[in-house]
Structure formats: C-alpha cells, structure tokens
C-alpha cells in the first residue's frame, strides 16, 4: 500500500507521459525516415526527440524530489505539484513541436514544481537533523 497515494499517482502519470513521448519519437522515426540508431535527421523528428530527452532530464530531478517532499508537504500538495509538472510537460511538448522558442510556459510549469519539491525535501531533511 502506498503511503502517499496522490504523490505516487502523480509520479506514475509523469512516467506515463514520458512513455507516451517515447512513442511519439518512435512514430516520428517512421514518418520522417530517421532510422535507428540515428538520433537526428529531420527537424520535426529532432523536436520530438529533444522533448523526450528533456523530459527524461526533468524526471531525474522531479521523481526523487516528489518522493522526498511528500512527507514534508503532505500527499495532496506534493501530488498537486506533480500534476502541475505533468501539465507543464504537455505544454512544453506542444509548444516545442510548433516553435521551440515558445516553450517557456511549459518549462516554467515543470521547473517550478520541481524546485518547490526540492526545497521542501531539503527543508525536511535539515529540520530533522536540527531536531
């Protein structure tokens, strides 16, 4: 049984988004004729591949921060921040596919929740050490 079910669901949703973005990259390989193991070739494929890679880069920060922050912030807040993170990834992807210069809102909706979760986790650890 998950101790923090909302946070767990938010993390699982984030992982599902990452999986889905991987499927988008796979489809783009065929559509834009970029055979494996090539990691670039057509600008539209490159956009999709870059969104997928950037999402992985963000997951590495988000997942542990969410897990460590849930006991500090509570399940509902950590889970809510995780949901905002996922919305941010969708916004980032949609904007990046159209014009990478317009990705700022999606990036902000991703990095802010991660930063808050990171700070909460750090605060929880420091507070416990000082107690």
C-alpha positions in Angstrom: 0.0 0.0 0.0 1.4 3.4 -1.0 1.9 5.8 1.9 1.5 8.7 -0.4 -1.1 7.6 -3.0 -1.6 11.0 -4.6 2.1 11.6 -5.0 2.5 8.0 -6.2 -0.2 8.6 -8.9 1.4 11.9 -9.9 4.7 10.2 -10.4 3.1 7.3 -12.3 1.3 9.9 -14.5 4.6 11.6 -15.2 6.2 8.3 -16.1 3.2 7.6 -18.4 3.8 10.9 -20.2 7.5 10.0 -20.6 6.4 6.7 -22.1 4.0 8.4 -24.4 6.6 10.9 -25.6 8.8 8.0 -26.4 6.0 6.6 -28.6 5.8 10.0 -30.3 9.6 9.7 -31.1 9.1 6.2 -32.4 6.3 7.3 -34.7 8.4 10.3 -35.9 11.2 8.0 -36.8 9.0 6.3 -39.4 7.2 9.5 -40.5 10.4 11.4 -41.1 12.6 8.5 -42.2 15.1 8.6 -39.3 16.2 5.0 -38.8 17.7 3.8 -35.6 20.3 4.3 -34.2 20.3 7.9 -35.7 19.4 10.4 -33.1 18.7 13.3 -35.5 18.0 13.8 -39.2 14.8 15.7 -39.9 13.9 18.9 -37.9 10.5 17.7 -36.9 11.9 14.4 -35.7 14.6 16.3 -33.8 12.0 18.4 -32.0 10.2 15.3 -30.8 13.4 13.6 -29.8 14.6 16.6 -27.9 11.3 16.9 -26.0 11.6 13.3 -25.0 15.2 13.7 -23.8 14.4 16.9 -22.0 11.6 15.2 -20.2 14.0 12.5 -19.0 16.3 15.1 -17.8 13.5 16.7 -15.8 12.2 13.4 -14.4 15.6 12.7 -12.8 15.0 15.8 -10.7 11.3 15.6 -10.2 10.8 12.0 -9.1 13.1 11.9 -6.1 12.1 15.4 -5.1 8.4 14.4 -5.1 9.1 11.3 -3.1 11.2 13.1 -0.5 8.9 16.1 -0.3 5.6 14.2 0.2 6.3 13.6 4.0 7.1 17.3 4.4 4.4 18.9 2.3 1.7 16.3 2.6 0.4 14.0 0.0 -2.2 16.4 -1.5 0.3 19.2 -2.1 3.1 17.0 -3.4 0.7 15.2 -5.6 -0.8 18.5 -6.8 2.7 19.8 -7.7 3.3 16.6 -9.6 0.1 17.1 -11.6 1.2 20.7 -12.4 4.6 19.2 -13.5 2.7 16.8 -15.9 0.6 19.7 -17.3 3.9 21.6 -17.8 5.3 18.7 -19.8 2.3 18.6 -22.1 2.5 22.4 -22.6 6.2 22.2 -23.2 5.8 19.4 -25.8 3.0 21.2 -27.7 4.9 24.5 -27.8 8.2 22.9 -28.7 6.7 20.9 -31.6 5.2 24.2 -33.1 8.2 26.5 -32.3 10.9 25.7 -29.7 11.1 29.4 -28.8 7.6 29.3 -27.3 8.4 26.5 -24.8 8.8 28.9 -21.8 5.5 28.4 -20.1 5.8 24.6 -20.3 9.3 24.8 -18.9 8.2 27.1 -16.1 5.3 24.7 -15.2 7.8 21.9 -15.0 10.7 23.6 -13.2 8.7 25.5 -10.5 7.1 22.4 -9.0 10.4 20.6 -9.1 12.1 23.5 -7.4 9.4 23.7 -4.7 9.5 19.9 -4.1 13.3 20.1 -3.9 13.3 22.9 -1.4 10.7 21.1 0.7 12.7 17.9 0.7 15.8 19.8 1.7 13.9 21.7 4.4 12.5 18.5 5.8 15.9 16.8 6.0 17.6 19.9 7.6 14.7 20.3 10.1 15.0 16.6 11.1 18.8 16.9 11.6 18.4 20.0 13.7 15.6 18.5 15.9 
